[in-house]
Amino acid sequence: MILGLIVVGGFILLMLLGVPVTIAIGASSIIGLYWAGFGDMSLVIPQQILDGAGKPALMAIPFFVLAGNLMNTIGLTDRIFNFCLALVGHFRAGLAYVNVIASLLFAGVSGAATADIAGLGQLEVKAMRKRGYSPEFSAALTVATSLVGPIVPPSISLIVYAWLANQSVARLFLAGIVPGILVALSFIVYIRVVATWTPMPREKRATIRDLGRATIEGVPALIAPAIILGAIVFGFATATEAGVIACGYSLLIGLFYRSIRWKGIWDALVESAILSALIMMIIGVSQIMGWLFAFEQVPQSFASGILDTISQPWVFMMFTIVLLVVIGCFMEATPAKIILLPLLLPAADAFGIDRVQFGMVITLALLLGIATPPLGVGLYLMSAVSGVRFEKLAIAILPLMIPPIIVLILLATVPEITLWLPDLIMGPQ
């Protein structure tokens, strides 16, 4: 247990000092290795890095990253936005609703919150500000609605969890559909309530012809998630093969829209390679920490301590939520999962908590860190995209955190919300 405190404590200290996450994980793991008396086994370090990054299950990540970037390149964001605008723009606070629904639809393609912010963010904020919405509210709402991205399939975050928890990617993808819709609905309810006392404009009602044109242009994008998820769930393709299908489908849509450009494809390839390499490097160096924890039985000691202190599953879930929300404010979701899951999963198993439900709770809890200072990756990105100062954006987003927190508590206390759809389609686990 002392080893775990040294390694995790060293990692947090290095992160607070501004050390890059990959180096912080590797350095703290090496310190733990020498402290445990395994200095003469330093050859295990490159072996574990290669073993961690070379898992076949993780091959899906680069392809889904590439598919999301290709969708951005071919102008899919404009078509999704126009479809949502024609559908709900005529309601009061119509553009705010468009922001939420467009994020939900785009999440079914990109699988990442940052892709949503980078792709839809500038378009949504510009449109909302033009129609009289405050810059702070426009930018804050766009960051908040991007939380849907890593929940709705295909989700890069859920693929990482599936690998760590030894769970089915298809089951986790299905489990993310209802929570993702609930998060989107919670934002719609919030906007409806706020619109009762805050003046918010409505757009001109689209004609039947305009709605039909927007639907026809948006259909290829709207059926992409169904193709990807259906191929995995019904056994036509593995997660990795579905990622390849998503990339091929993105190129076909680009040809259909006649918006494909070689420079855009090249930029998407470069950006995807950089991001995928970063994710794989984090996973690789984290494997050293996982190996060390397993060798010293740190997860078993942590679980034993939790069970001695906490006697009820719901108390453990609330403890986990608070812990992960706090951790998510200072650490990115992927390294946080890799470090904390080996410690938390044995305790969750002991309490009889389903690993699929636990995965959705962990994913959403850590996601809140995207929109929370001081790390707040989504806040920094949106500040750069929109020109709104970080401090003002951080304050404006605070009330928008209430809806996803309510959904998070529901997911933790009502397992059926997460498990109903995967059990219905794939049978009980």
Secondary structure as the mmCIF struct_conf table of DSSP 4:
data_model
#
loop_
_struct_conf.conf_type_id
_struct_conf.id
_struct_conf.beg_label_comp_id
_struct_conf.beg_label_asym_id
_struct_conf.beg_label_seq_id
_struct_conf.end_label_comp_id
_struct_conf.end_label_asym_id
_struct_conf.end_label_seq_id
HELX_RH_AL_P HELX_RH_AL_P1 ILE A 2 LEU A 16
TURN_TY1_P TURN_TY1_P1 LEU A 17 GLY A 18
HELX_RH_AL_P HELX_RH_AL_P2 VAL A 21 TRP A 35
TURN_TY1_P TURN_TY1_P2 ALA A 36 GLY A 37
HELX_RH_3T_P HELX_RH_3T_P1 GLY A 39 MET A 41
TURN_TY1_P TURN_TY1_P3 SER A 42 LEU A 43
HELX_RH_AL_P HELX_RH_AL_P3 VAL A 44 ALA A 53
TURN_TY1_P TURN_TY1_P4 GLY A 54 GLY A 54
HELX_RH_3T_P HELX_RH_3T_P2 PRO A 56 MET A 59
HELX_RH_AL_P HELX_RH_AL_P4 ALA A 60 THR A 73
TURN_TY1_P TURN_TY1_P5 ILE A 74 GLY A 75
HELX_RH_AL_P HELX_RH_AL_P5 LEU A 76 VAL A 88
TURN_TY1_P TURN_TY1_P6 GLY A 89 HIS A 90
BEND BEND1 PHE A 91 PHE A 91
TURN_TY1_P TURN_TY1_P7 ARG A 92 ALA A 93
HELX_RH_AL_P HELX_RH_AL_P6 GLY A 94 SER A 110
HELX_RH_AL_P HELX_RH_AL_P7 ALA A 113 LYS A 130
TURN_TY1_P TURN_TY1_P8 ARG A 131 GLY A 132
HELX_RH_AL_P HELX_RH_AL_P8 PRO A 135 THR A 145
HELX_RH_3T_P HELX_RH_3T_P3 SER A 146 VAL A 148
TURN_TY1_P TURN_TY1_P9 GLY A 149 ILE A 151
BEND BEND2 VAL A 152 PRO A 154
HELX_RH_AL_P HELX_RH_AL_P9 ILE A 156 ALA A 165
TURN_TY1_P TURN_TY1_P10 ASN A 166 ASN A 166
HELX_RH_AL_P HELX_RH_AL_P10 VAL A 169 ALA A 175
TURN_TY1_P TURN_TY1_P11 GLY A 176 GLY A 176
HELX_RH_AL_P HELX_RH_AL_P11 ILE A 177 VAL A 194
TURN_TY1_P TURN_TY1_P12 ALA A 195 TRP A 197
BEND BEND3 THR A 198 THR A 198
HELX_LH_PP_P HELX_LH_PP_P1 GLU A 203 THR A 207
HELX_RH_AL_P HELX_RH_AL_P12 ILE A 208 LEU A 222
TURN_TY1_P TURN_TY1_P13 ILE A 223 ILE A 223
HELX_RH_AL_P HELX_RH_AL_P13 ALA A 224 VAL A 233
TURN_TY1_P TURN_TY1_P14 PHE A 234 GLY A 235
BEND BEND4 PHE A 236 ALA A 237
HELX_RH_AL_P HELX_RH_AL_P14 ALA A 239 TYR A 257
TURN_TY1_P TURN_TY1_P15 ARG A 258 ARG A 258
HELX_RH_AL_P HELX_RH_AL_P15 TRP A 262 PHE A 295
TURN_TY1_P TURN_TY1_P16 GLU A 296 GLN A 297
HELX_RH_AL_P HELX_RH_AL_P16 VAL A 298 THR A 309
HELX_RH_AL_P HELX_RH_AL_P17 PRO A 313 GLY A 328
TURN_TY1_P TURN_TY1_P17 CYS A 329 PHE A 330
BEND BEND5 MET A 331 MET A 331
HELX_RH_AL_P HELX_RH_AL_P18 ALA A 333 ALA A 350
TURN_TY1_P TURN_TY1_P18 PHE A 351 GLY A 352
HELX_RH_AL_P HELX_RH_AL_P19 ARG A 355 LEU A 367
HELX_RH_3T_P HELX_RH_3T_P4 LEU A 368 ALA A 371
BEND BEND6 THR A 372 THR A 372
TURN_TY1_P TURN_TY1_P19 PRO A 373 LEU A 375
HELX_RH_AL_P HELX_RH_AL_P20 VAL A 377 SER A 386
HELX_RH_AL_P HELX_RH_AL_P21 PHE A 390 ALA A 396
TURN_TY1_P TURN_TY1_P20 ILE A 397 LEU A 398
HELX_RH_3T_P HELX_RH_3T_P5 PRO A 399 MET A 401
HELX_RH_AL_P HELX_RH_AL_P22 ILE A 402 THR A 413
HELX_RH_AL_P HELX_RH_AL_P23 PRO A 415 MET A 426
#
